[in-house]
Amino acid sequence: MPLDDTLGALADPTRRAVVERLARGDATVGTLARPYPMSLPAFSKHLTVLVDAGLVRRSKVGRTVVCSLEPAALDDVAAWVAETTAFWHAAIDRLEHVLEEDT
């Protein structure tokens, strides 16, 4: 999945909370939806965004829909954060070096 899709899906606090919950283990849609003050169809739209971004997988067990986290989808986010962090640390180090030379 493109990084923009993953970050877009994670931009919403409800969806981030669902990802955090699924990191602790699989859960039914009903269990995931219970804490949120919204209709089940509205919550399902959040799940669809997560599924489309490759972060969550839905599977049917009988009549129950179970959701599970796809942690590999977070690898691109982790790599981007690591690269960006390294870039800015290096830039700040260079700036500090230049400022030290000027004083």
C-alpha positions as CSV (number, residue, x, y, z in Angstrom):
1,M,0.0,0.0,0.0
2,P,1.2,3.5,-0.6
3,L,2.5,5.4,2.4
4,D,-0.1,8.2,1.9
5,D,-3.0,5.6,2.2
6,T,-1.5,4.2,5.4
7,L,-0.8,7.6,7.0
8,G,-4.3,8.9,5.9
9,A,-5.9,5.9,7.6
10,L,-3.9,6.6,10.7
11,A,-4.8,10.3,10.7
12,D,-8.1,9.7,12.4
13,P,-8.0,9.1,16.2
14,T,-10.7,6.4,16.1
15,R,-8.8,4.4,13.5
16,R,-5.6,4.7,15.5
17,A,-7.4,3.4,18.5
18,V,-8.7,0.5,16.5
19,V,-5.1,-0.3,15.4
20,E,-3.9,-0.1,19.0
21,R,-6.7,-2.4,20.1
22,L,-6.0,-4.9,17.4
23,A,-2.3,-4.9,18.3
24,R,-3.5,-6.8,21.5
25,G,-5.3,-9.4,19.5
26,D,-8.1,-10.1,17.0
27,A,-11.6,-8.8,17.8
28,T,-15.1,-8.9,16.3
29,V,-16.5,-5.8,14.7
30,G,-19.0,-5.5,17.5
31,T,-16.3,-5.6,20.1
32,L,-14.3,-3.0,18.3
33,A,-17.3,-0.7,17.8
34,R,-18.6,-0.9,21.3
35,P,-16.5,1.9,22.9
36,Y,-17.4,4.5,20.2
37,P,-20.5,6.7,20.2
38,M,-21.4,6.1,16.6
39,S,-23.6,3.8,14.6
40,L,-22.3,0.4,13.4
41,P,-22.4,1.6,9.8
42,A,-20.4,4.7,10.6
43,F,-17.8,2.5,12.5
44,S,-17.7,0.1,9.5
45,K,-16.6,3.0,7.3
46,H,-13.6,3.5,9.6
47,L,-12.9,-0.2,9.3
48,T,-13.1,-0.1,5.5
49,V,-10.5,2.7,5.4
50,L,-8.2,0.5,7.6
51,V,-8.8,-2.5,5.4
52,D,-8.3,-0.5,2.2
53,A,-5.0,0.8,3.6
54,G,-3.9,-2.8,4.3
55,L,-3.7,-2.2,8.0
56,V,-6.6,-4.5,9.0
57,R,-7.9,-7.8,7.6
58,R,-11.6,-8.8,8.0
59,S,-12.6,-12.5,8.0
60,K,-15.9,-14.2,8.5
61,V,-16.2,-16.9,11.1
62,G,-19.7,-18.2,10.7
63,R,-21.9,-15.1,10.9
64,T,-19.3,-13.1,12.9
65,V,-16.8,-10.8,11.3
66,V,-13.4,-10.9,13.0
67,C,-10.7,-8.2,12.4
68,S,-7.0,-8.7,12.8
69,L,-4.1,-6.3,12.5
70,E,-1.7,-6.6,9.5
71,P,1.4,-5.3,11.2
72,A,3.5,-5.5,8.0
73,A,1.5,-2.5,6.7
74,L,3.2,-0.4,9.4
75,D,6.7,-1.3,8.1
76,D,6.6,1.5,5.5
77,V,5.5,4.0,8.1
78,A,8.3,2.9,10.5
79,A,10.9,3.1,7.7
80,W,9.7,6.6,6.7
81,V,9.8,7.8,10.3
82,A,13.3,6.4,10.8
83,E,14.6,8.0,7.6
84,T,13.0,11.4,8.4
85,T,14.3,11.3,12.0
86,A,17.8,10.5,10.8
87,F,17.6,13.3,8.2
88,W,16.6,15.9,10.8
89,H,19.0,14.8,13.4
90,A,21.8,15.1,10.9
91,A,20.6,18.5,9.8
92,I,20.4,19.8,13.4
93,D,23.9,18.4,14.0
94,R,25.2,20.3,11.0
95,L,23.5,23.5,12.1
96,E,25.0,23.1,15.6
97,H,28.4,22.6,14.1
98,V,28.1,25.8,12.0
99,L,26.8,27.8,14.9
100,E,29.7,26.6,17.1
101,E,32.2,27.6,14.4
102,D,30.7,31.1,14.3
103,T,31.1,31.7,18.0
